[in-house]
């Protein structure tokens, strides 16, 4: 009788456990970089857990997903990528094989790329992938994420659309604030180690001068030319990212009297980081 009672209790509990596990599995979204998590969390809401493949402090040009991340991905309802970051080009095919039932959405597909550079895995120039540094282009990315979630979870479609309207308003407010900060700023040029602000500079009428060229350190002759350009264009700010070597930036700063500022275009706080960049340029 005791065995029969235990068996009944075990079988009675199994459906509830399976349901909970299924709900947890269906509530996961994977994104490639933190700025996409910033948007996805605001649209998906608290019913979904959003995980990021590229962790803080890592470069999306060279990062390799861990086995644990591959397992998490296989339990996701969708994977949102930019579409042409270095590790996305290398790993998307393998990730699709590891998670055959998970739809992959390249959120920046169709966004026209500006002239880019090689990222260390190709000798050919590529379109610049850092589209999320432009609020206008980030609005398109947000709409793509919302569309995909509406198709995946039709019961919450209206809720997603309502949240999207709030996200788009936040993006517009960020753009307005940046334009106010940078509208009358002069001179309109800055130096950066890795050219991650191409779209930001284009949108607001600034000139981005990159230390790194085609994923390579500058030669002594190129360094001398960068110093001349900085002086000629009265550059006052050098941006560096924490995942890159800053020795050349420090050398140029000493020669030109410019100020070094650490930024993180891959930060989760997308709006806050862009405003920080704009405030730095405004105050220069």
N, C-alpha and C positions, 0 to 999 in steps of 0.2 A: 504493500500500500504506500509506504514511504517513497519507494522508487517511482511508483506511478504518479504520485503527487509532484515529485521533483521534475519528472518528464513533462507533465502538464504545465508547470510553472515555466520551464525552459522554453517550450514551444510557444507559450503565450507571450513571452517577452520578446521573442525573436522579431516579429513584424515591427514592433515599436523601435527596436534598435536599428533595423535596416532602414526605416523611414528617417531616423535622425541622421544616420550616416549619409543617406542619399541627399538630404537637405543640405548638409554641410558641403558635400561635393558640389552640388548645383549652385552654391552660393559663392564660389571662388571665381575671380577674374584675374588673369595674368596680363601684365603690361611689360614692355621692354625697359622703359626708363621712368624715373620719378616724375617728371612733368606730366606724363600721361596718367600716372596714378592720381596726381592732383586733380585732373579733370574727371577721370573715371569715378573716383570716390564721390565727387559732388553730384554726378548724374545718377550713379547706381544707388547711393544711399547706404544706410546701415544694414540693409538686408544682404549686402555683398561684402566679402573680404577681398581687397585688391592687393595682389602681391607683385613685386617688381623683380625682374630678372637681374638687372645690373645694379648692384648695391652701391651705397654711398662711397665715394672715393675711388671707384673703378672707372675705367674708360670704356665706353661702348664700342670703341674701335677694336679692342683686343680681348674683351672679357669672354670667358667661357662658362656656360651654366654648370652648376653642380648637379650631381645625381639627385640630391634632395629637391632641387628646383624642377628637375625633369619630372619627378613624381608629382609635385604640386601642380605642374602644368597639365598633366594628364587628367586631373580632377577639375579643370576649369571649364566654364561655359564658353569662354572665348579668350583669345590672346590678341591684344592690341599692340602693334608695333608702329614705328615710324615708317619703315619699309626699306631703307637703304643705309642704315648705320652699319659700321664695319662688322660687328658680331651678328647682326641680323642677316647680312649677306652670307656669312659663313655658316650660321647655325639654323636658319629657319627650316631648311630642308630636313635636317636631322631632328629638329623639334617636332615637325609634322609627323615624321615616322614614329617618334616616341609617343605622340598623342594624336592618333589618327582621327579621333572623333571630335577634336577641338577645332573650331573655325579660327583661322588666322586673318586678322583684318589689318592691312597696311593703311593706317589712318591718314597718311600724307599722299596717298596715291592721287594723281591728278593735279596736285599742287605744282606749279611750274618751278623747277629748280634754277637757282642762280648758279653762275659759274663757280665750280668748286675746285677741289684738289684731291690728289691721291691720298689714301689713308694708310699707307704702308703695306698694303696687300695687292697693289696694282700700280703699274707704271703709267696708267692712263688717267687723265683728269676726269673727275666725276662731278655731277651736280652736288652742290652743297646740301647736306641732309639736315642741317640745324634749323628746320623750318619753325619749330616751336618758339624760337626767340622773337618771332613776329606775332603780335596780338591778332592781327587780321588773319593770319594763317592758322593760329591756334583756334580761332573761332570755327574754321572749317574742320579742324581735327575734332573739336567737341561735337559738332553736328554728326560727324561720321560715327563717333562712339555711341551717341544717342540712337542713331538709326540702327546700328547693330544690336544694341540692347533691346530696342523695341521689337525687333524681329525674333530675338531669342526668348524674351520674356514678355509675351504679348499682354499678359494680365496687368503688368505694371507700365505699359506703354505711355499712358497719359501722365503718369507720375514722372517718368523719365523726361518727357517733353516739358513738363512744368519746371523741373529742375534745370533743364537745358536753358530755358529762358533766363533763369537766375545766373547761370554760368556765363551766358553771352553778355548779360548786363555787367557782370564783374569784369569781363575782358574789355568791354567798351570803356569802363571807368578806368581801368589800368592804362589803356591806350591814351585816353584824355589826359591823365596825370603825367604821362611821359611826354606828351606833346607840349604841355604847359611848362615842364621843367626844361625841355631842350629847345623850345621854339626860338629863343633869342640868345642861346649859348654860343660862344665863339672862343677859340677856333673850333671848327667842327671836324676834328680828327683825333683818333686814339690809336694806341699800339696795343696789340694783344698777342700772347704767345701762340695759342692754337686758334685759328680763325673761326670761332663759334658764333660770332655776332654779325654775320654777313647780312641776314635779313633784318635784324634790328637796325643796323647802320643804314641800310637802304630805305627802310620805312621812314626814318626820321632825318634823312639828309646828311648823314655823317660818313666820314671816310674811315674804314677799318684798315690798318696796316698790320700785317701778320709777321711775326718773327719766324715761325715755322713755315717751311715751304714744302709742299707735297709730302708732308709727314717726316721731313728731315730737318736736322739742326742746320742753322745758317753757317756758311763758310766765313772766314775772316773778311773777305771782300764784301759778302752780303751784309755782314754786321756793320761794316763801315758805311755801306749804302743806307742801311736802316737808320743809322745815327744822323746821316745827312738829311734824310727825309723827315725825321722827327724834328730837326731844327728848322728845316724849311717850312714845314706845315705847323710849326709851333705846338707840337704835341705836348700835353701836360700830364697825361694819364697813361699808364701801362697796366693792362689787365693780365693777370696770370691765374691759371686754374691749378688747384691743389694736386691734380694727378700728373702734372707736367713739371719738368725741370725748370727752375727759374733763374739759373745762373746767367744766361744771356740777357734776360730781362733786367737783372741787377746791374750788369755791365752797361747796358744802354742807359739805364736810369742814372748811373753815376756820370756818364758822359754828357747827358742832356739835361740833368736836373729835374727829371720827371718823377712823378710819384707812382709807386706800385700799389695796386689794389687787388686783393684776392677775391675772385668771383667764382660762382659755381652755376653755370648755365644748366646743369643737370639737377639742380636742387629741387626738392619736392615743392617748396613754396614758390611756385612759378611767378606769381604776380609780385610777391615781395622781392624776389631776386632781380626781376627786370626794373622795378622801381629803385632798388639799391644802385644798379648800374646807372640809371638815369640821374639819380641824385649825385652820384660821384662825378659825372660829367658836368652837371649843372654847377657844382661847387668848385670846379677846377680853375 
